[in-house]
Amino acid sequence: MEDVMARKVLVLNRLYNPISVITARDAFVKLYCDIAEVVTVEAGSYINYNFDSWAEISDLRKQLEELGELDDVIYTERLTLIIPSVIRLIHYDRMPRSTLKLTRRNVYIRDNSTCQYCGKKLPTDKLNLDHVVPKSRGGKNTWENLVCSCFKCNGKKAGKLLDEAHMKLIKPALKPKYNPALKVHIASKRYEAWKDFISEAYWTVEIPEEA
């Protein structure tokens, strides 16, 4: 039987910035100790609940039979508690210091395994990395100068600059706005509530091997 207390919960700092992912078990400890509060988004506004008010809401939803199939619930002798999706640390306003590594796989994920010249989405074994400004012309290994490229476009561009090859990028090459504390790659509807706090870049980038 799956342990619902091992479910993932997104943690925000006091300023509503995502900073980490913890288990439901750890989240309830923080809620019970008044270190954190549950955050939901309702009608475009943040609604905050402490431990007692969240227990009341959970019990009310149970009585009204409003629990959904994706709601994980724990029961004690006194309480019904829905596993929250997002909690906020009441007095913590710092952000993790780590930065996203520039790796081959991270560039592939940023570019959605899509050639940034012709727009074709391909398996990773049909792609490589291309320097927008070729290394032979002084181009560096940076987020802004590395893009996914199919073999055909890579061969066409070769050592040329974009205007020399009569080519252009389908979108600018930028460093993702990513918080590396969020290592979980989300693919489940169970975590859709996280999207209110995490940009698309957070959802698509993970920490992999070095390039």
C-alpha positions, -999 to +999 in steps of 0.1 A: +000+000+000+014+034-010+023+057+019+003+089+014+025+107+039+053+103+014+034+125-011+053+156-023+044+190-010+058+222-025+073+247+000+072+284-005+091+310+014+073+340+031+073+359-002+056+330-020+087+319-039+091+281-044+122+269-025+119+231-020+099+200-020+092+179+011+071+150+021+035+154+035+048+140+068+073+168+071+047+194+059+022+184+087+050+187+113+056+223+101+019+231+101+013+216+135+042+236+149+029+269+133+060+272+112+040+270+080+005+274+066-014+258+037-017+279+006-044+275-020-054+296-050-091+303-052-106+328-077-071+341-085-063+349-048-041+332-022-061+317+007-040+307+037-049+281+064-033+272+097-034+237+110-067+240+127-085+258+099-071+233+074-085+205+095-119+222+095-119+226+058-108+190+053-136+177+075-162+199+058-152+187+024-155+152+036-190+158+050-201+175+018-186+147-002-164+171-021-132+151-019-118+144-054-101+113-067-067+131-065-072+142-029-051+121-005-066+120+029-054+108+063-077+100+092-070+101+129-094+095+158-102+132+159-093+146+125-097+143+088-068+159+070-063+164+032-027+163+021-019+199+011-002+206-023+015+237-012+026+252+021+043+285+030+069+291+056+056+320+076+089+336+087+114+324+060+122+347+031+155+334+018+162+315-015+185+286-022+220+297-034+225+269-059+225+276-096+214+255-125+243+236-142+249+241-179+247+205-191+239+188-224+206+173-211+195+206-195+198+223-228+178+195-245+151+199-218+151+237-220+146+234-258+121+206-255+142+183-277+134+206-306+158+219-332+161+256-326+165+263-363+139+242-381+115+235-352+115+197-356+111+178-323+133+147-324+147+119-301+178+130-283+200+106-304+189+126-334+200+159-319+232+176-309+243+209-294+252+238-317+271+270-308+251+299-321+283+318-324+308+291-335+337+283-312+360+291-341+345+326-341+349+331-303+316+315-292+315+303-256+298+275-237+269+296-223+232+292-220+228+320-245+251+304-271+241+267-269+210+253-286+195+220-297+201+213-334+192+185-357+220+170-377+208+186-410+207+221-396+239+216-377+256+206-410+241+235-429+252+261-404+286+246-398+311+273-388+290+302-400+272+329-381+234+330-384+232+357-410+260+341-430+240+308-431+207+326-437+193+309-406+176+322-374+166+308-340+129+299-335+133+316-300+160+333-280+184+310-261+181+320-225+191+306-191+160+289-175+146+306-144+150+275-123+152+268-086+174+237-082+158+227-049+128+216-070+143+183-083+110+166-089+099+163-125+062+167-123+041+147-148+010+140-126-023+159-124-019+155-087+005+184-086-012+208-110-017+232-081+021+238-082+017+256-115+003+286-098+037+291-082+062+276-107+069+288-142+070+265-172+108+263-169+105+249-134+083+221-147+106+211-175+141+212-161+158+187-139+193+182-126+211+156-147+246+145-157+273+169-168+276+176-205 
